[in-house]
Amino acid sequence: NYADKYYLSGSIRADGSSRLGIDNRWGNFWSGSASWRFTKESFLENNDVLTDGKIRFSYGTNGNLPPFYYEHLALYSFSGGYGENPAIFVDQPGNAKLGWEKSYNMNVGTDLNLFGRFGVVVEYYNKLTEGLLLDRPISYIIGFESTWQNIGKIQNNGLEVEVHTVNISNSND
């Protein structure tokens, strides 16, 4: 924060999880944001109409994990048999390459307050998610119905508008 007009923030982190394959356990995630409160500038100093205004931008990444703990492991079972003989069999195919589902998020917006009573927030957002974690169907010939994989991507974007008012303002409170 500089002079209650300019704002800048950022973060970076590395997360690891044993829910993922050995080669993809770690993910680096970061974010940054900036905003400008333009109503604090001298050219809007004594403005009674636009009592507060801000432009803001942010961009960052985050990750999601599979819903279960051991989906990346090939597991064996001792509970089966072949006829009357005991047997060991593969119970889950596993996926040693299973990794983070990663999202890239961007937001741009403006916040306006008029007369100290009427507010408008307009924001554009864009989110791209890659390496979606999906339980993908596979051929039952190999003995399994499905396995968890990082496949596909999806993008969401849109515009949000928020309007709010202060209908009653009582100085006795």
C-alpha positions, 0 to 999 in steps of 0.5 A: 500500500502506498499513499492509500492509492496504489496497492500491490501484492504477491505470493508464491508457494510450493505444495507437495502431496502424497496423493500424486504420482512420484514424479508429479508430487510438487506444484508451484503456485503463485499470484499477484495483484495490483489496484489503483484507488483513483479517487485519492488522486488530486484531480478528484480530491473534492468530488462529492459525486464519485466518493470512492473508485478503484481499478484492480487486476489479479492473476494467479494459479492454484491446484486441486488434488484427487478425491482419494488418497491412493489412486496413483498406486497400483494396489494388490489384493490378497482377498481373492482366489482361483478356485479353492486356491488363494490368489494375489491379484491387481486390485487397482491399476494406478497411475504413477504420472497422476499430477495436480489439476492446475487453474490459471485465474485472471480478474479485472474489475472496477469498484465505484461508489457514488454519493457515499450511498450507491455502489457498482462493482463490475468484474471480468473473470477468466479461469483456465483449468488444465490437467483435469482430474477425471476417473477415465473409463478404460477397456474392461478387457484389462480387468478394470473399469476406470483409472484416474488421469489428468486429461482435458481442460476447461475454460470459464469466463464472464462478466459480473455486475454488483449493485448495492445501496445504503438505503437508510443511514442513521447517525444515531447508531 
